[in-house]
């Protein structure tokens, strides 16, 4: 199959899933972080629903440790498309529930996002949350269905998911339950970048090579910031880096790169033998089941 036809097939599937979500659920939401996958989701939603308004708001669960560039891009995109943005703050959940943050040199608030997300779902009455997860990202992601059920505590059980045959998606669920929907589940990182290129989609500059001061830590490059200051003995270097995935500044490593164009990045991905999260997300390296454990507690 030609590349253009392949991307069109992926696009049509994702648009179909978005429209099915709008048709089957009373109050869905689209989870939006300002990262490349959620930006592609917004682009797909524009194709699915324009010239009308989106049948759902955008929802960002803000950890407080975001890259400023990602937040600025988020606000710019939302302003341009004229859609509603709802922001849930993890710092509010920490105060509300007296949560203990992860300790250590580069702590992650990812596990705490579940509290904020579940509160946001409850306070706004969302019955489905559309996310940008892909099956090639991480082992636990590969266990997800397109319509992935969560119980009334927001918990995910990979053994209690429905079969999805012949592109039939069943959105029926019990009162209080919630569904996570993953329209680009069948896409790969390379697919995302080829689609971005084909559709001339704008992204934050973080994804392209730029000069940044970084701490060299266990063969990783961690951006120097107010969240990740240098300590005695750190080797701080200024070098050309880019980000394969945009998470928190505290737990997302950069990769050394000179890729300044989408074609450069596509070539980088073709040469890489490590997944984007496996290469750059420190919190996923804590254990082989780190992501699955977070998902079972309500994480994206």
Phi, psi and omega per residue, in radians:
X1 nan 2.332 3.112
X2 -1.102 2.642 -3.119
X3 -0.968 -0.767 -3.113
X4 -1.111 -0.723 3.122
X5 -1.165 -0.665 3.123
X6 -1.102 -0.805 3.124
X7 -1.130 -0.658 3.098
X8 -1.101 -0.660 3.102
X9 -1.128 -0.776 3.089
X10 -1.088 -0.756 3.137
X11 -1.070 -0.821 -3.122
X12 -1.083 -0.698 3.104
X13 -1.098 -0.808 -3.119
X14 -1.108 -0.729 3.114
X15 -1.121 -0.713 3.081
X16 -1.034 -0.766 -3.141
X17 -1.138 -0.735 3.104
X18 -1.070 -0.745 3.139
X19 -1.213 -0.634 3.063
X20 -1.102 -0.698 3.114
X21 -1.091 -0.792 3.121
X22 -1.104 -0.602 -3.099
X23 -1.359 -0.627 -2.989
X24 -1.598 -0.387 -3.068
X25 -1.965 2.601 -3.093
X26 -1.381 -0.654 -3.056
X27 -2.526 1.343 3.093
X28 -1.426 2.949 3.061
X29 -2.512 2.684 3.098
X30 -1.916 2.059 -3.136
X31 -1.318 2.161 -2.992
X32 -2.308 2.166 -3.085
X33 -1.946 -0.254 -3.004
X34 1.589 0.079 3.070
X35 -1.558 2.965 -2.987
X36 -1.073 -0.680 -3.098
X37 -1.200 -0.733 3.123
X38 -1.267 -0.488 3.047
X39 -1.163 -0.723 3.071
X40 -1.096 -0.682 3.081
X41 -1.030 -0.757 3.114
X42 -1.092 -0.743 3.107
X43 -1.058 -0.733 3.108
X44 -1.137 -0.665 3.108
X45 -1.141 -0.633 3.075
X46 -1.066 -0.734 3.114
X47 -1.209 -0.563 -3.082
X48 -1.333 -0.575 -2.928
X49 -2.170 -0.246 3.083
X50 -1.207 2.557 0.243
X51 -1.478 0.062 3.104
X52 -1.367 3.038 3.064
X53 -1.373 2.773 3.043
X54 -1.087 2.482 3.069
X55 -1.475 0.414 3.124
X56 -2.803 2.689 3.030
X57 -1.471 2.898 2.939
X58 -1.569 2.433 -3.121
X59 -2.209 2.181 3.076
X60 -2.020 2.196 3.033
X61 -1.658 1.807 -2.980
X62 -1.585 2.020 -3.120
X63 -1.353 -0.332 -3.034
X64 1.579 -0.077 3.134
X65 -2.048 0.462 -3.070
X66 -1.312 2.746 2.963
X67 -1.209 2.261 3.125
X68 -0.975 -0.601 -3.134
X69 -1.114 -0.635 3.141
X70 -1.212 -0.708 3.122
X71 -1.158 -0.725 3.126
X72 -1.100 -0.709 3.126
X73 -1.179 -0.714 3.091
X74 -0.949 -0.890 -3.085
X75 -1.157 -0.644 3.123
X76 -1.133 -0.800 -3.114
X77 -1.140 -0.778 3.140
X78 -1.054 -0.704 3.117
X79 -1.133 -0.708 -3.101
X80 -1.163 -0.688 -3.081
X81 -1.579 -0.204 3.053
X82 1.196 0.580 3.116
X83 -1.837 2.897 -3.108
X84 -1.387 2.386 3.058
X85 -2.087 2.206 3.052
X86 -1.955 2.248 -3.123
X87 -2.031 2.175 2.999
X88 -1.811 2.335 -3.033
X89 -1.846 2.160 3.119
X90 -1.104 -0.578 3.121
X91 -1.041 -0.595 3.085
X92 -1.162 -0.689 3.126
X93 -1.172 -0.648 3.122
X94 -1.062 -0.755 3.117
X95 -1.229 -0.756 -3.078
X96 -1.093 -0.767 -3.050
X97 -1.836 0.088 -3.110
X98 0.922 0.856 -3.065
X99 -1.315 2.557 3.076
X100 -1.641 2.216 3.130
X101 -1.423 2.705 3.092
X102 -1.071 2.362 3.124
X103 -1.638 2.913 3.103
X104 2.060 -3.130 -3.008
X105 -1.179 -0.811 -3.104
X106 -2.171 1.357 -3.042
X107 -1.265 2.640 3.119
X108 -2.032 2.448 3.024
X109 -1.732 0.180 -3.066
X110 -1.027 -0.735 -3.139
X111 -1.111 -0.564 -3.123
X112 -1.311 -0.307 3.124
X113 -1.052 -0.489 -3.111
X114 -1.048 -0.700 3.129
X115 -1.066 -0.800 -3.104
X116 -1.179 -0.725 3.136
X117 -1.104 -0.805 -3.115
X118 -1.138 -0.651 3.068
X119 -1.134 -0.713 -3.141
X120 -1.148 -0.724 3.089
X121 -1.053 -0.792 -3.100
X122 -1.200 -0.775 -3.051
X123 -1.183 -0.493 -3.124
X124 -1.812 -0.078 3.092
X125 1.256 0.495 3.137
X126 -1.225 2.357 3.084
X127 -1.877 -0.117 3.067
X128 -2.627 2.457 3.097
X129 -2.174 2.106 -3.123
X130 -1.529 2.199 -3.115
X131 -2.179 2.871 -3.075
X132 -1.752 0.420 -3.139
X133 -1.157 2.532 3.068
X134 -2.150 2.602 -3.063
X135 -1.225 -0.337 -3.122
X136 -1.523 -0.054 -3.074
X137 -1.226 -0.755 -2.937
X138 -2.887 2.712 -3.035
X139 -0.993 -0.766 -3.098
X140 -1.163 -0.566 3.121
X141 -1.086 -0.570 -3.083
X142 -1.205 -0.266 -3.141
X143 -1.517 -0.165 -3.073
X144 -1.270 2.560 2.876
X145 -1.513 2.980 3.030
X146 -1.141 -0.842 2.980
X147 -1.747 1.800 -3.009
X148 -1.857 2.047 -3.033
X149 -1.354 2.507 2.987
X150 -2.189 2.524 -3.118
X151 -1.422 -3.036 -3.061
X152 -1.270 -0.059 3.001
X153 -1.796 0.115 -3.136
X154 1.364 0.197 -3.042
X155 -1.569 2.607 -3.108
X156 -1.949 2.233 3.063
X157 -2.065 1.912 -3.084
X158 -1.108 -0.299 -3.128
X159 -1.516 -0.173 -3.095
X160 -2.061 0.933 3.116
X161 -2.038 2.618 -3.074
X162 -1.431 2.549 3.001
X163 -1.174 2.591 3.116
X164 -2.162 1.753 -3.055
X165 -1.927 2.462 3.053
X166 0.962 0.622 3.096
X167 1.029 0.564 3.063
X168 -1.779 2.117 -3.078
X169 -1.990 2.172 -3.059
X170 -1.769 1.913 -3.119
X171 -1.631 0.087 3.125
X172 -1.218 2.432 3.128
X173 -2.757 2.896 -3.139
X174 -1.298 2.780 3.095
X175 -1.010 2.331 3.127
X176 1.580 -0.297 3.090
X177 -1.365 2.923 -3.088
X178 -2.444 2.678 3.112
X179 -2.117 2.353 2.966
X180 -1.737 2.342 -3.064
X181 -2.049 2.299 -3.062
X182 -2.173 1.488 -3.063
X183 -1.147 -0.436 -3.119
X184 -1.892 0.475 -3.129
X185 -1.027 -0.561 -3.088
X186 -1.554 0.072 3.117
X187 -1.558 2.750 3.006
X188 -1.938 2.989 3.078
X189 -1.017 -0.708 3.124
X190 -1.133 -0.691 3.085
X191 -1.031 -0.773 -3.135
X192 -1.000 -0.826 -3.090
X193 -1.231 -0.652 3.070
X194 -1.121 -0.634 3.117
X195 -1.224 -0.713 3.090
X196 -1.030 -0.753 3.116
X197 -1.129 -0.820 -3.075
X198 -1.123 -0.523 -3.065
X199 -1.886 0.113 3.071
X200 0.924 0.872 -3.084
X201 -1.509 2.260 -3.136
X202 -1.340 2.506 -3.134
X203 -2.329 2.828 3.001
X204 -1.087 2.610 -3.129
X205 -1.100 -0.278 3.132
X206 -0.967 -0.530 -3.059
X207 -1.344 -0.203 -3.108
X208 -1.971 2.705 -3.063
X209 -1.020 2.304 3.105
X210 -2.655 2.818 -3.126
X211 -1.493 2.329 -3.094
X212 -2.632 2.506 3.026
X213 -1.366 2.228 -3.077
X214 -2.311 2.631 3.005
X215 -1.623 2.243 3.040
X216 -1.433 2.030 -3.037
X217 -2.456 1.985 3.124
X218 0.838 0.855 3.124
X219 1.173 0.263 3.076
X220 -1.990 2.765 3.083
X221 -1.991 1.916 -3.100
X222 -1.861 2.173 -3.100
X223 -1.053 2.346 3.049
X224 -1.257 2.227 -3.110
X225 -2.764 3.103 3.088
X226 -1.142 -0.440 3.098
X227 -1.447 -0.450 -3.085
X228 -2.282 1.241 -3.127
X229 -1.324 2.753 3.075
X230 -1.306 2.576 3.069
X231 -2.107 2.970 -3.107
X232 -0.987 2.231 3.117
X233 1.684 -0.182 3.127
X234 -1.210 2.509 2.996
X235 -1.700 1.867 -3.127
X236 -1.775 2.208 -3.134
X237 -2.212 2.673 3.010
X238 -1.846 2.088 -3.018
X239 -2.631 2.938 3.108
X240 -1.447 2.139 -3.128
X241 -2.425 2.879 2.922
X242 -2.497 2.976 3.138
X243 -1.996 2.295 3.063
X244 -1.431 -0.551 3.105
X245 -2.452 2.579 -3.073
X246 -1.981 1.750 3.059
X247 -1.975 -2.546 3.082
X248 -1.270 2.602 3.095
X249 -1.120 -0.433 -3.076
X250 -1.347 -0.343 -3.024
X251 -2.391 0.222 -3.141
X252 -2.026 2.094 -3.128
X253 -1.568 2.616 3.004
X254 -1.536 2.915 3.029
X255 -2.112 2.418 3.081
X256 -1.095 2.229 -3.047
X257 -2.840 2.595 3.013
X258 -1.954 0.240 -3.069
X259 -1.304 1.923 -3.107
X260 -1.937 -0.078 3.100
X261 -2.194 2.863 3.112
X262 -1.112 -0.662 3.104
X263 -1.074 -0.682 3.091
X264 -1.072 -0.768 -3.104
X265 -1.156 -0.730 3.111
X266 -1.034 -0.712 3.113
X267 -1.169 -0.689 3.076
X268 -1.002 -0.817 -3.103
X269 -1.115 -0.703 3.131
X270 -1.085 -0.561 -3.120
X271 -1.485 -0.338 -3.065
X272 -1.328 2.498 3.069
X273 -2.020 0.226 -3.141
X274 -2.155 2.377 3.122
X275 -1.139 2.779 -3.100
X276 -1.073 -0.757 3.135
X277 -1.247 -0.651 3.124
X278 -1.105 -0.516 -3.122
X279 -1.524 -0.494 -2.903
X280 -2.196 -0.272 -3.055
X281 -1.749 1.862 -3.060
X282 -1.115 -0.610 -3.096
X283 -1.214 -0.428 3.101
X284 -1.336 -0.243 -3.109
X285 -1.596 -0.014 -3.130
X286 -1.130 -0.656 3.057
X287 -2.781 2.885 -3.140
X288 -1.179 -0.388 -3.104
X289 -1.850 0.280 -3.050
X290 -0.999 -0.854 -3.136
X291 -1.152 -0.773 -3.120
X292 -1.077 -0.702 3.120
X293 -1.076 -0.702 3.132
X294 -1.198 -0.691 -3.114
X295 -1.143 -0.653 3.141
X296 -1.110 -0.391 -3.121
X297 -1.709 0.096 3.062
X298 1.986 0.039 3.101
X299 -1.128 2.889 -3.042
X300 -0.953 nan nan
